[in-house]
C-alpha cells in the first residue's frame, strides 16, 4: 500500500483467525476458517484476536456475492423485451432463475438478490456496509462490481449523486460512513484513485503518473503501489472534488451497448489508520509478549478498503468497437479472463493460482484467497439477447462464492506517537519546574517585602495609638461638660412644666366664673321674658336660640381645654424638633429656589432651541413640498410616455400576445413547429418595441410600473398591464415581478376589473408567470386558478379565453397542484371553454389536458397516488373520445397523448371501456404519426388484460 506524508512507519503486529461459529446459516455469522495453502510467517510477535462479528453465519470469511438486475432500457423495450426476459428473480429465497427458453431453466442461489427496483442505499447496506465496518475495526476489505458492459456497474459503485443523495453509489457512501465514524484528532483516512488501462496502472488523481509499478512484500505478501498519490481527506466535499477529478481522467467511450462504456478498471484504495490499545483478552499470553507490548504502549490499526469498478466484458460484434477501441476491449477481456482463472483455481483448491498473469489479479491478490474480507456484486441485464453473457456472469459469481479468505487484524506499535507523547511530557515537566522555581523566588521576595512593611506598620501603629488615647481623654472631658449642661436644661424644662400647670389651673377658675355669669344672665333674661308681653315672642325665640349656641360654645371650650392640655404635654417634646425642622426647611427652600432658577434658565434655552428647530423644519417642509410637486410632474410625464408607446405598439400587440403566452414557451414540449416559426418572426419584428419597454423598465423601476396598475385612468391601467405582461414574457423578470408584489396586483386587477381588454392581457401575464415552476404554487395559493375560472365563465371573447386556457394549461404541468386545481374549478373551466369552438382555444385546452394526464400518469406509476384520474371525474374522457379526430394535427396529437397516458392507469380501465375508448386506442396504435405515441398506445393495450379481452 502506498503511503503519503504523515503516515509514519511503526512496528507491525498481525492477528490471525476468526471467532468460532455462533449460529446457523446465512452469510453474516463470522467464524474461523482456514484458507488453502501454507500460511506465511509473521515478522513480529502476534496475538490472536477474533474478527468482528457482524451478524449470523458460519461462512463469514467466504466471499459474499450478490446479484443486481438492471431495469429494462430503451433498447430492450424497442426489441420487444416486455415478454422476452431470460431472468426471473426470487428475492424471498435469494434465488435467480436463468431461462434459456420456455422449457429449460436453471436456478442459482446467492447471498442476496436485488431486483431492478432496489435502491442504492439498500445495495450499500447489504453489499458494502459489513465490509466497511470490518475495515473500521482494522481488517482489510474489498468491494467489487463485475458484469457485462452496460449492466450498471459504474452506477452501482461510482455514481456520485452530489445533487441527489439517494443516487450515491458505494464509493461515496463508504467514504461518508468512514468519515462519520472516525475522530480526526487521533485517526486519519486517505485515498488513492487508480485505473488499469491497457495493462498499465495510471493515477486518476495525478494523470502525469503512468505505468505505476506493483510491489509485493516477500515476507507478508502485501501488495503496494509506490508512486501513487495518497491524498488525506477531512470532509465529504473534498471527497466529491477528488472523485470528480478521477472520473474526468478515466477513459470512457460510446458503444452500441453503452453510451458511456468504461474502458478501464477503476480502483479506489482507502487507507485507514486508527488509534488502539491492546487489552488483555486471553490470560494465557506469554510474559515475553507482554514485555514487548506493555499496557501503556500506543498502538494503531492500519487497514485498507479496495472499491473496484471493473470494466465490462464485451463482444466486438455486439458492441460495435472499432480501431483503438478493439485494442481496449482485448486488454479488458484478457484481464477479466485472468481474474476468472484465478477464481476457478481458488474454487477448486488448485495448488497453483495464476495471479501473475495480469496486473489486475496481482492488485486483487489479497481480495480472493488472501486476508481481505471481500464482497462481490455481479450485475446482469434482463434481455434474452445477451443470454450467454448473463450466464457467464452468473457462473463467475457462483465460483466466487466458493473462495474462502483468512482475515487478519494488523496492529502496529506507534513509536512516533509514543515519542511525541514523551517529548511533550518532558517539555511540560521542564516548564513546570522552571515555573515552580520562579514562583519560589517571587514568593521569597514578597515575604521579605511584607516583613519590612509589617515593621513599618507596627511603628506607625504605636504612634497612632498614643495619639488616639490623648484624643479619647479630651473627648471624655467634653462629654462630662455636656452632661452637666443637659441636666440644667432638664431642670429648666421642669420649671416650665410647673408654670404651664399653674396656667391651666387659672384657666379652669376662669371657666367656672364664666359658667356662674352665664347662669346669672340666664336668670335675668328669664325674668325679663316673663314680664314682657306675647308680642315679644319672636325675640324670645331668638334669645333661646342664642342660649343654645352659647351652651354649645361652653362644651366646645371644655373640649378645647382638653386639647390644650394635650398640646402642652406635646409642646415640650416638639419644641426642639420644630426648630430643627425649621432649619432644614430653610435649607431645602434655598436649594429648591436655586434648582428652580436653573430649570427656568434651561427652559428658556430649550424654548429658543425649539424656535430655531421650528424654523429649520418649516424650511425642510417647504423643500419637501416642492420635491413632491416635481415627482407628480415626473409621474405624469411617465404616464404620457407609456400612452405614446402603447399607441405605437397597439396594432401589433394582438399578434405578439399569441407568441408570448402560447404553447411554445410552456415547457411541456408539445408545441407546433410552424407556430414556433411564425412566433419567431413576429418577435424579431417587435424586438425594437421590446427594447424600448426594457429601457423604460430600467429607468422607471418595477415598483413605479406596478403602481400604475392601480391608476383610476382606464387607459393608463391597460397600458401598465401590457408592459407587465411583456416583462413577464422574459424568464429573468418572472421571479422578480412576483417578489415585488406584481402577482398580487395582477390578481387584484383580474378580480375587480370588468374590462375585457384588461382580462385578456392580465390572463396573458399570469400565463407567462406560470411558466416558472416556483411561481405556480404561489399563483394557486393566492386563488389564481379560481379567478381564471371566473373570468372564463363571464366572457365569450376568443382571445381572452385563449389566454385563460394557456394559463391553466401551464398550471396543469405541476402534479403537486392537481388536487387544488380541481377543487378551484380549473378542470371544469378548461373543459367549459370548448364552447367557443375557436381553434386556438381548443389547442390550449388539449395542451392542458395532455400536461395533466402526463404528470398524473408519472405520479401514479411511481406509487405516490392511486385511484381514477381526476380528469375522468370531470368528463374529460368522454369529450376526448368524441372529438379526437375533429381538430388540427397538433391538437389531435395532444388528445392522443393524453388518452394514452390515461390508459396506463388500470383504475381507468372500466371508464375507457365504457366510453368506447378501446377503438380509439387501436386507432392511435396504428395511425398516429408519432412513434412514441403509437408505442405508448401499444404498451397500454398489451399490458392490460381487460383491454386484450375486449379486443378479442
TIRODO-335223 format. One line per 10 residues: number of its first residue (from 1); for each residue z, x, y of C-alpha. Coordinates in steps of 0.5 Angstrom, whole numbers, plus 500, padded with zeros to 3 digits. Layout:
N
NUM) Z:X:Y | ...
***
This chain:
952
1) 500:500:500 | 498:503:507 | 504:504:512 | 504:504:519 | 508:506:524 | 516:505:524 | 515:504:516 | 520:509:514 | 520:512:507 | 526:511:503
11) 529:512:496 | 526:508:491 | 530:503:486 | 526:499:481 | 529:493:478 | 525:490:472 | 526:484:468 | 527:476:469 | 532:472:467 | 533:468:461
21) 530:461:460 | 533:455:462 | 529:449:460 | 523:446:457 | 516:446:459 | 513:446:466 | 510:452:470 | 517:453:474 | 522:456:470 | 523:463:470
31) 524:467:464 | 524:474:462 | 517:476:459 | 514:483:457 | 507:485:459 | 503:488:454 | 502:496:454 | 507:501:455 | 512:501:461 | 511:506:466
41) 518:510:467 | 521:509:474 | 522:515:478 | 529:514:480 | 535:510:477 | 534:503:477 | 539:496:476 | 537:490:472 | 536:484:476 | 533:477:475
51) 527:475:478 | 528:469:483 | 529:462:480 | 524:457:483 | 525:452:478 | 523:450:471 | 519:453:465 | 519:459:460 | 513:462:463 | 515:464:470
61) 511:470:469 | 505:468:467 | 499:467:472 | 499:460:474 | 493:457:475 | 491:450:479 | 484:447:480 | 482:443:486 | 476:439:486 | 471:439:492
71) 469:432:495 | 462:430:495 | 458:433:501 | 451:430:504 | 447:434:499 | 451:431:493 | 450:424:496 | 443:425:497 | 441:427:490 | 445:420:488
81) 451:423:485 | 455:417:486 | 454:416:479 | 452:423:477 | 459:426:477 | 461:431:471 | 468:432:472 | 474:427:471 | 481:428:474 | 487:426:470
91) 493:429:475 | 498:425:472 | 498:429:466 | 495:435:469 | 488:435:465 | 481:435:467 | 475:432:463 | 468:436:463 | 463:431:461 | 456:435:459
101) 453:428:458 | 455:421:457 | 457:422:449 | 460:429:450 | 466:432:454 | 472:437:454 | 479:436:456 | 483:442:459 | 490:443:462 | 492:447:468
111) 499:448:472 | 496:443:477 | 490:439:478 | 488:437:485 | 484:431:487 | 479:431:493 | 484:427:497 | 489:433:496 | 492:435:503 | 492:443:505
121) 500:442:505 | 500:440:498 | 496:445:496 | 500:450:499 | 507:448:497 | 504:448:489 | 500:454:489 | 503:459:494 | 510:457:496 | 513:459:490
131) 510:466:491 | 511:467:498 | 519:465:496 | 519:470:491 | 516:475:496 | 521:474:501 | 526:476:495 | 523:482:494 | 518:481:489 | 510:483:490
141) 506:477:490 | 498:475:489 | 495:468:491 | 487:468:490 | 482:463:490 | 476:463:485 | 470:459:484 | 462:457:485 | 460:458:492 | 460:452:497
151) 466:449:493 | 472:450:498 | 475:457:497 | 475:459:504 | 477:452:507 | 483:452:502 | 485:460:503 | 483:462:510 | 482:455:514 | 486:457:521
161) 487:450:523 | 489:452:530 | 487:445:533 | 489:441:527 | 495:444:524 | 494:439:518 | 488:443:516 | 491:450:516 | 490:454:510 | 494:458:505
171) 494:465:510 | 496:461:516 | 501:457:512 | 504:463:508 | 505:467:515 | 508:461:518 | 513:461:512 | 515:468:512 | 516:469:520 | 520:463:520
181) 525:466:514 | 525:473:517 | 530:476:522 | 526:480:527 | 533:484:528 | 533:487:521 | 527:485:518 | 519:487:519 | 513:484:517 | 506:487:518
191) 499:485:515 | 492:489:513 | 486:485:513 | 480:488:509 | 473:486:506 | 470:488:500 | 462:488:502 | 457:492:498 | 463:495:494 | 465:498:500
201) 472:497:503 | 472:495:510 | 477:494:515 | 476:487:519 | 482:489:524 | 478:495:525 | 471:495:524 | 470:502:525 | 474:504:519 | 469:503:513
211) 469:506:506 | 477:506:505 | 479:510:499 | 483:506:494 | 489:511:491 | 493:510:485 | 500:513:484 | 500:516:478 | 508:515:476 | 509:508:479
221) 502:505:478 | 502:502:485 | 495:502:489 | 495:503:496 | 489:504:501 | 491:509:506 | 487:509:513 | 487:501:513 | 490:498:519 | 497:496:519
231) 499:491:525 | 506:489:525 | 507:481:528 | 512:477:531 | 509:470:532 | 504:465:530 | 500:466:536 | 499:474:534 | 497:471:527 | 492:467:530
241) 489:472:534 | 488:477:528 | 485:472:523 | 480:470:528 | 478:478:529 | 478:478:522 | 474:472:521 | 469:474:526 | 468:481:523 | 467:478:516
251) 460:478:513 | 457:471:512 | 450:467:511 | 447:461:511 | 444:459:504 | 442:453:500 | 449:452:497 | 453:453:503 | 451:454:511 | 457:459:512
261) 457:463:505 | 462:468:505 | 458:475:503 | 464:479:502 | 471:478:498 | 477:478:504 | 484:481:502 | 490:479:507 | 495:484:505 | 502:482:508
271) 507:488:508 | 515:486:508 | 521:490:509 | 528:486:509 | 535:489:509 | 539:488:503 | 546:491:500 | 547:492:492 | 552:487:490 | 555:488:483
281) 553:483:478 | 554:487:472 | 560:491:471 | 557:495:465 | 553:499:470 | 555:507:469 | 559:511:474 | 553:515:476 | 549:510:478 | 555:507:482
291) 556:514:485 | 548:515:487 | 549:508:491 | 555:506:494 | 557:499:496 | 556:501:504 | 549:504:503 | 544:500:507 | 538:498:502 | 531:495:504
301) 527:490:500 | 520:492:500 | 514:487:498 | 507:485:499 | 503:479:498 | 496:479:497 | 492:473:499 | 485:474:496 | 479:469:498 | 473:471:493
311) 466:470:495 | 463:465:491 | 459:466:485 | 451:464:486 | 445:464:482 | 439:466:486 | 434:460:484 | 439:455:487 | 442:459:493 | 435:461:495
321) 437:468:497 | 432:473:500 | 432:480:502 | 438:483:503 | 442:477:501 | 440:478:494 | 443:485:494 | 449:482:497 | 449:477:491 | 448:482:486
331) 454:486:488 | 458:480:489 | 456:477:482 | 458:484:479 | 465:485:482 | 466:478:479 | 464:480:472 | 468:486:472 | 474:481:474 | 472:476:468
341) 472:482:463 | 479:484:465 | 482:477:465 | 478:477:458 | 481:483:456 | 488:481:458 | 488:474:455 | 486:478:448 | 491:483:449 | 486:488:448
351) 488:496:448 | 483:498:454 | 483:494:460 | 477:496:464 | 480:496:471 | 476:502:474 | 469:498:473 | 470:495:480 | 474:496:486 | 476:489:486
361) 479:490:480 | 482:496:482 | 485:493:488 | 488:487:484 | 490:491:478 | 498:489:480 | 496:482:480 | 493:481:473 | 498:484:468 | 502:488:473
371) 508:487:476 | 506:482:481 | 507:474:481 | 500:471:481 | 498:464:483 | 490:462:482 | 487:456:485 | 480:455:482 | 475:451:486 | 470:446:483
381) 464:441:485 | 463:434:482 | 456:434:481 | 453:435:474 | 447:439:477 | 452:445:477 | 455:444:470 | 454:451:468 | 457:454:474 | 463:449:474
391) 464:450:466 | 464:458:467 | 469:457:473 | 474:452:469 | 474:457:463 | 475:463:467 | 482:459:470 | 483:458:462 | 483:465:460 | 487:467:467
401) 493:462:464 | 494:467:458 | 495:473:463 | 503:475:463 | 506:479:468 | 512:483:468 | 515:482:475 | 519:488:479 | 524:488:484 | 524:494:489
411) 530:496:493 | 530:503:497 | 536:506:500 | 534:506:507 | 537:513:509 | 534:512:516 | 538:506:518 | 544:510:515 | 542:516:519 | 541:512:525
421) 548:508:524 | 552:514:523 | 549:517:529 | 551:511:533 | 558:511:531 | 558:519:532 | 556:517:539 | 561:511:540 | 567:516:538 | 565:521:542
431) 564:517:548 | 571:513:546 | 574:520:546 | 572:522:553 | 573:515:556 | 581:516:553 | 581:523:556 | 579:521:563 | 584:515:562 | 590:519:560
441) 588:524:566 | 588:518:571 | 594:515:569 | 598:521:570 | 595:522:577 | 597:514:578 | 604:515:575 | 605:522:580 | 603:518:586 | 607:512:584
451) 613:516:583 | 612:519:590 | 611:512:593 | 618:510:590 | 622:515:593 | 619:514:600 | 620:506:599 | 627:508:597 | 629:512:603 | 626:506:607
461) 630:501:604 | 636:504:605 | 635:505:613 | 632:498:613 | 639:495:609 | 643:498:614 | 640:495:620 | 640:488:616 | 647:489:616 | 648:490:623
471) 644:484:625 | 648:480:620 | 654:481:623 | 651:480:630 | 649:473:627 | 656:471:625 | 659:472:632 | 653:468:635 | 655:462:629 | 662:462:631
481) 661:461:638 | 656:455:637 | 661:452:632 | 666:452:638 | 661:449:642 | 659:444:637 | 667:442:637 | 667:441:644 | 661:437:644 | 664:432:639
491) 671:431:643 | 667:429:649 | 663:424:645 | 669:421:642 | 672:420:649 | 665:417:651 | 666:412:645 | 673:410:647 | 670:409:654 | 665:404:651
501) 670:401:647 | 674:399:654 | 668:397:657 | 667:392:651 | 674:389:652 | 673:388:659 | 666:384:658 | 670:380:653 | 675:378:658 | 669:376:663
511) 666:372:658 | 673:368:657 | 673:367:664 | 666:364:664 | 668:359:659 | 674:357:663 | 670:356:669 | 665:352:666 | 670:347:663 | 673:346:670
521) 666:345:673 | 664:340:667 | 670:336:668 | 669:336:676 | 662:334:674 | 664:328:669 | 669:325:675 | 663:325:680 | 659:322:675 | 664:316:673
531) 665:315:681 | 657:315:682 | 653:308:681 | 648:307:676 | 643:308:681 | 644:316:680 | 643:315:672 | 637:320:672 | 640:325:676 | 646:325:671
541) 641:326:665 | 638:332:669 | 645:334:669 | 647:333:662 | 640:337:660 | 642:343:664 | 649:342:661 | 646:343:654 | 642:349:657 | 648:352:659
551) 651:352:652 | 645:355:649 | 646:361:654 | 653:362:652 | 651:362:645 | 646:367:647 | 651:371:651 | 655:371:645 | 649:374:640 | 647:379:646
561) 655:381:646 | 654:383:638 | 647:386:639 | 650:390:645 | 656:393:640 | 651:395:635 | 647:398:640 | 653:402:643 | 654:404:636 | 647:407:635
571) 647:410:642 | 651:416:640 | 646:418:634 | 640:416:638 | 641:420:645 | 639:427:642 | 633:424:638 | 631:421:644 | 631:427:648 | 627:431:643
581) 622:425:642 | 621:425:650 | 620:433:650 | 615:432:644 | 611:426:647 | 611:430:654 | 607:436:650 | 603:431:646 | 601:428:652 | 599:434:655
591) 595:436:649 | 591:429:649 | 590:430:656 | 587:437:655 | 583:434:649 | 580:428:653 | 578:433:658 | 574:437:654 | 571:431:650 | 569:428:657
601) 565:434:658 | 562:435:652 | 560:427:652 | 557:429:659 | 553:435:656 | 550:430:650 | 548:425:655 | 544:430:659 | 541:433:652 | 539:426:649
611) 536:424:656 | 532:430:655 | 530:429:648 | 528:422:650 | 523:425:655 | 520:429:649 | 520:423:644 | 516:419:649 | 511:424:650 | 510:425:643
621) 510:418:642 | 504:417:647 | 500:423:644 | 501:419:637 | 498:413:640 | 492:417:642 | 491:420:635 | 492:413:632 | 486:411:637 | 482:416:635
631) 483:415:628 | 481:408:629 | 475:410:632 | 473:415:627 | 474:410:621 | 469:405:625 | 464:411:625 | 465:412:618 | 464:404:616 | 458:404:620
641) 455:411:617 | 457:407:610 | 453:401:612 | 447:405:614 | 447:409:608 | 448:403:603 | 442:399:607 | 437:405:605 | 439:405:598 | 440:398:597
651) 433:397:595 | 434:402:589 | 441:400:587 | 439:395:582 | 434:400:578 | 440:405:579 | 445:401:576 | 441:400:570 | 442:407:568 | 449:408:571
661) 452:403:567 | 448:402:561 | 448:404:554 | 445:412:555 | 452:415:557 | 457:410:553 | 458:416:548 | 456:412:542 | 449:415:540 | 446:408:540
671) 441:408:546 | 434:407:547 | 429:413:548 | 424:410:552 | 430:407:556 | 433:414:557 | 427:417:559 | 426:412:565 | 433:412:567 | 432:420:568
681) 426:419:572 | 430:414:577 | 436:419:577 | 431:424:579 | 428:419:585 | 435:418:587 | 438:425:587 | 438:425:594 | 442:419:596 | 447:421:590
691) 448:428:594 | 449:424:601 | 454:420:597 | 458:426:594 | 457:429:601 | 461:423:605 | 466:423:599 | 468:430:600 | 468:429:608 | 472:423:608
701) 476:423:602 | 477:419:596 | 483:415:599 | 479:413:605 | 474:411:601 | 479:407:596 | 482:404:603 | 475:401:605 | 476:396:598 | 481:392:602
711) 477:391:608 | 476:384:611 | 469:385:612 | 465:383:606 | 459:388:607 | 464:394:608 | 467:392:602 | 461:391:598 | 458:398:600 | 465:401:599
721) 465:398:591 | 458:401:591 | 460:408:593 | 466:408:588 | 461:406:582 | 456:411:584 | 462:416:584 | 465:413:577 | 458:415:574 | 460:422:574
731) 465:425:569 | 468:429:573 | 470:424:578 | 473:419:573 | 480:421:572 | 481:423:579 | 479:416:581 | 484:413:576 | 489:417:578 | 488:416:586
741) 489:408:584 | 482:407:584 | 482:403:578 | 488:398:581 | 484:397:587 | 477:395:583 | 481:390:578 | 484:387:584 | 477:386:588 | 475:383:581
751) 480:378:581 | 481:376:588 | 473:376:590 | 468:370:589 | 462:374:591 | 457:375:585 | 455:382:588 | 462:385:588 | 463:382:581 | 456:386:579
761) 458:392:582 | 465:392:580 | 464:391:573 | 459:397:573 | 464:401:576 | 469:399:571 | 464:400:565 | 463:407:568 | 470:409:568 | 471:406:561
771) 466:412:558 | 472:416:559 | 477:415:553 | 483:417:556 | 481:411:561 | 480:406:556 | 488:405:554 | 489:404:562 | 484:399:563 | 486:395:557
781) 494:396:559 | 492:393:566 | 489:387:564 | 482:389:565 | 479:386:559 | 482:379:561 | 479:380:568 | 472:382:565 | 472:376:560 | 474:371:566
791) 468:374:570 | 463:373:564 | 465:365:564 | 464:364:571 | 458:367:572 | 450:366:570 | 447:372:573 | 444:376:568 | 445:383:572 | 453:381:572
801) 453:379:565 | 450:386:563 | 455:390:567 | 461:386:564 | 458:387:557 | 457:394:558 | 464:395:560 | 467:391:554 | 462:395:549 | 465:401:552
811) 472:399:550 | 469:397:543 | 468:404:541 | 476:405:541 | 479:403:535 | 486:403:538 | 484:398:542 | 481:393:538 | 487:388:537 | 489:388:544
821) 481:387:546 | 481:381:541 | 488:378:544 | 485:378:551 | 479:375:549 | 474:380:550 | 470:379:543 | 469:372:545 | 467:373:552 | 462:378:549
831) 459:373:544 | 459:368:549 | 455:372:554 | 449:371:549 | 448:364:552 | 444:368:558 | 438:370:553 | 437:376:557 | 434:382:553 | 439:387:557
841) 445:383:556 | 443:382:548 | 442:389:548 | 449:391:551 | 452:385:546 | 449:388:540 | 451:395:542 | 459:393:543 | 459:389:536 | 456:396:533
851) 461:400:536 | 467:395:534 | 464:395:527 | 463:402:526 | 470:404:529 | 473:399:525 | 470:401:518 | 472:408:519 | 480:406:520 | 479:401:514
861) 476:407:510 | 482:412:512 | 487:407:510 | 490:405:517 | 489:398:516 | 487:392:511 | 484:385:511 | 478:381:514 | 474:384:520 | 476:381:527
871) 469:380:528 | 468:375:523 | 474:371:525 | 471:370:532 | 464:368:529 | 460:374:530 | 458:375:523 | 454:368:523 | 451:370:529 | 448:377:526
881) 445:373:520 | 442:368:524 | 439:373:530 | 438:380:526 | 430:379:527 | 429:376:533 | 430:381:538 | 427:388:540 | 427:394:536 | 433:398:539
891) 438:391:539 | 436:390:531 | 438:397:530 | 445:396:533 | 445:389:529 | 443:392:522 | 448:398:523 | 454:393:525 | 452:389:519 | 452:395:514
901) 459:397:517 | 462:390:516 | 459:390:508 | 463:397:507 | 470:393:507 | 471:389:501 | 475:384:504 | 469:381:508 | 465:380:501 | 466:373:501
911) 464:371:508 | 458:376:507 | 456:372:501 | 458:365:504 | 453:366:510 | 447:369:506 | 448:376:508 | 446:379:501 | 439:377:503 | 440:381:510
921) 443:387:506 | 437:387:502 | 432:387:507 | 436:392:511 | 436:397:505 | 428:396:504 | 425:395:511 | 430:399:516 | 426:404:520 | 432:409:520
931) 434:413:514 | 442:413:515 | 442:405:516 | 438:404:509 | 442:409:505 | 449:405:508 | 446:398:506 | 444:401:499 | 451:404:498 | 454:397:500
941) 450:394:495 | 451:399:490 | 459:400:491 | 461:392:491 | 461:389:484 | 460:382:487 | 454:384:491 | 451:386:485 | 453:380:481 | 449:376:487
951) 443:380:487 | 442:379:479
***
